Amino acid sequence: MIGSGATAAGMGHIVAMDDSEAQFALTRYSQQLWQELRPTLPDDVEYEQCGTIWVAADDEEMAEVWRKHDYYGKRGVPTQVLDTEALIRHEPNLRAGMWGGLLVPEDAVLYPPCAARFLMERAQEKGARLRLGAAATQIGQGRIRLTDGLEISAEVIVNAAGASSPDLLPGLEVRKRKGHLVITDRYQGFVNHQLVELGYLKSAHSVSSDSVAFNVQPRRTGQILIGSSRQYGAEHKEVDQEILGRMLQRAYEYVPGLKKMSALRTWTGFRAATPDKLPLIGPWPGDKSIFLATGHEGLGITTSLATGRLLADQITGRKTEIPMEPYLPSRATKEFAHA
Ligand SMILES: Cc1cc2nc3c(=O)[nH]c(=O)nc-3n(C[C@H](O)[C@H](O)[C@H](O)COP(=O)(O)OP(=O)(O)OC[C@H]3O[C@@H](n4cnc5c(N)ncnc54)[C@H](O)[C@@H]3O)c2cc1C
């Protein structure tokens, strides 16, 4: 099914991120492509430009607010520094005693499965043919073999199988990184922005241990989506009560009122993680018929449109809008070999 992998499990936060220049360039470019597409998005995509507030719980995190404010400002992304009072005015249900926050008003949220369906329909209008119900078992040398026995020949094959992409290219350095989410009943107006703790950066950066971070999102329905966790080496999709408990505990520390809410559903999904935290977009050096669009970890909804654009530009030989080198799969064979 279209959008059946991590896309169906993710949060749909469209966010400009500054972990590295390359990550910023890709997320911001893609965010702008989402803004361009916005007037054509159907209602069920639920695109809402609610903004992000990065919440600072101590002075160290407040220093990070100012650093981020400076970084984004220099690159043309509007932000607003909130002191304690302004933060509580924006989000009255945050616990008292926070140091402040950074509001990034152009960040948005959307509902990924409907966005994926919409993009697929547009591709079909332009002549794409969709074939569901048979997985690829082998790709390469301009041929794709499917589980139903069919073989398709193609000049260009794009491996966009997310966390399963190494199944089709053994040796590809993409690992599953499991995440949990919880969705509540409807509590309209309880949270107004995507709220993320600044400590989130520490947990998202950790490349080994399990981690949880406070990250909540208001849905148009009034529901609140609560995240998030990150785990390597947990390859079963069952909910892990221990990590779920830790994740909710973290959320209660920031928004105590969440404790009283009813949760409707809990689920997990697998991010496709690369060692250098950047996606793999472009030709695969081992086989000239194969291109990659994978390894987007926790940013693949944000960066989906830029990924499509960069890939199309590379395949057709057009000049790319942003430098494509940081995302080229050829780095995987050079750098990762020494990682
Ligand atoms: C808990 C969680 C929260 C997240 N939150 C956010 C967020 O807020 N913002 C954001 O930008 N990103 C977020 N992400 C990341 C985002 O969801 C992913 O990066 C993105 O969905 C990846 O899309 P994809 O199309 O590459 O992979 P997927 O959505 O996993 O799609 C891969 C597709 O390939 C298909 N497939 C697999 N193997 C085969 C095969 N052999 N043959 C044919 N087809 C195959 C699968 O069926 C699937 O449809 C989150 C992820 C998780 C898990």
The ligand as a Tripos MOL2 file, in Angstrom:
@<TRIPOS>MOLECULE
LIG
   53    58     1     0     0
SMALL
NO_CHARGES

@<TRIPOS>ATOM
      1 C1          7.7860    7.3580   15.0920 C.3       1 LIG1
      2 C2          8.2080    8.1340   13.8770 C.ar      1 LIG1
      3 C3          8.0040    9.5110   13.8350 C.ar      1 LIG1
      4 C4          8.4050   10.2340   12.7090 C.ar      1 LIG1
      5 N1          8.1190   11.5720   12.6570 N.ar      1 LIG1
      6 C5          8.4790   12.2850   11.5670 C.ar      1 LIG1
      7 C6          8.1760   13.6800   11.4850 C.ar      1 LIG1
      8 O1          7.5490   14.2400   12.3720 O.2       1 LIG1
      9 N2          8.5910   14.3650   10.3880 N.ar      1 LIG1
     10 C7          9.2850   13.7620    9.3730 C.ar      1 LIG1
     11 O2          9.6620   14.4450    8.4240 O.2       1 LIG1
     12 N3          9.5520   12.4280    9.3970 N.ar      1 LIG1
     13 C8          9.1710   11.6970   10.4820 C.ar      1 LIG1
     14 N4          9.4670   10.3620   10.5440 N.ar      1 LIG1
     15 C9         10.2510    9.7600    9.4640 C.3       1 LIG1
     16 C10         9.4030    9.4700    8.2660 C.3       1 LIG1
     17 O3          8.2060    8.8300    8.6490 O.3       1 LIG1
     18 C11        10.2110    8.5880    7.3050 C.3       1 LIG1
     19 O4         11.4990    9.1300    7.0980 O.3       1 LIG1
     20 C12         9.5070    8.4860    5.9580 C.3       1 LIG1
     21 O5          8.1700    8.1120    6.1390 O.3       1 LIG1
     22 C13        10.2390    7.5200    5.0690 C.3       1 LIG1
     23 O6          9.5040    7.3800    3.8750 O.3       1 LIG1
     24 P1          9.9520    6.3240    2.7970 P.3       1 LIG1
     25 O7          8.9740    6.4220    1.6870 O.co2     1 LIG1
     26 O8         11.4080    6.4800    2.5230 O.co2     1 LIG1
     27 O9          9.8330    4.9220    3.5450 O.3       1 LIG1
     28 P2          8.5200    4.1250    3.9720 P.3       1 LIG1
     29 O10         7.3980    5.0420    4.3080 O.co2     1 LIG1
     30 O11         8.9510    3.1370    5.0110 O.co2     1 LIG1
     31 O12         8.1020    3.3910    2.6460 O.3       1 LIG1
     32 C14         8.8210    2.3220    2.1260 C.3       1 LIG1
     33 C15         7.8820    1.5780    1.1950 C.3       1 LIG1
     34 O13         8.6190    0.5750    0.5290 O.3       1 LIG1
     35 C16         7.8220   -0.5740    0.4870 C.3       1 LIG1
     36 N5          8.7150   -1.7460    0.3440 N.ar      1 LIG1
     37 C17         9.5750   -2.2550    1.2600 C.ar      1 LIG1
     38 N6         10.2090   -3.3230    0.7610 N.ar      1 LIG1
     39 C18         9.7550   -3.4620   -0.5050 C.ar      1 LIG1
     40 C19        10.0290   -4.4040   -1.5440 C.ar      1 LIG1
     41 N7         10.9050   -5.3960   -1.3820 N.pl3     1 LIG1
     42 N8          9.3550   -4.2730   -2.7130 N.ar      1 LIG1
     43 C20         8.4700   -3.2610   -2.9010 C.ar      1 LIG1
     44 N9          8.1750   -2.3590   -1.9590 N.ar      1 LIG1
     45 C21         8.8030   -2.4600   -0.7770 C.ar      1 LIG1
     46 C22         7.0510   -0.5940    1.7850 C.3       1 LIG1
     47 O14         5.8750   -1.3880    1.6690 O.3       1 LIG1
     48 C23         6.7380    0.8820    1.9340 C.3       1 LIG1
     49 O15         5.5150    1.2030    1.3220 O.3       1 LIG1
     50 C24         9.0450    9.5860   11.6340 C.ar      1 LIG1
     51 C25         9.2250    8.2020   11.6610 C.ar      1 LIG1
     52 C26         8.8110    7.4740   12.7670 C.ar      1 LIG1
     53 C27         8.9880    5.9910   12.7790 C.3       1 LIG1
@<TRIPOS>BOND
     1     1     2 1
     2     2     3 ar
     3     2    52 ar
     4     3     4 ar
     5     4     5 ar
     6     4    50 ar
     7     5     6 ar
     8     6     7 ar
     9     6    13 1
    10     7     8 2
    11     7     9 ar
    12     9    10 ar
    13    10    11 2
    14    10    12 ar
    15    12    13 ar
    16    13    14 ar
    17    14    15 1
    18    14    50 ar
    19    15    16 1
    20    16    17 1
    21    16    18 1
    22    18    19 1
    23    18    20 1
    24    20    21 1
    25    20    22 1
    26    22    23 1
    27    23    24 1
    28    24    25 2
    29    24    26 1
    30    24    27 1
    31    27    28 1
    32    28    29 2
    33    28    30 1
    34    28    31 1
    35    31    32 1
    36    32    33 1
    37    33    34 1
    38    33    48 1
    39    34    35 1
    40    35    36 1
    41    35    46 1
    42    36    37 ar
    43    36    45 ar
    44    37    38 ar
    45    38    39 ar
    46    39    40 ar
    47    39    45 ar
    48    40    41 1
    49    40    42 ar
    50    42    43 ar
    51    43    44 ar
    52    44    45 ar
    53    46    47 1
    54    46    48 1
    55    48    49 1
    56    50    51 ar
    57    51    52 ar
    58    52    53 1
@<TRIPOS>SUBSTRUCTURE
     1 LIG1         1 GROUP 0 **** ****
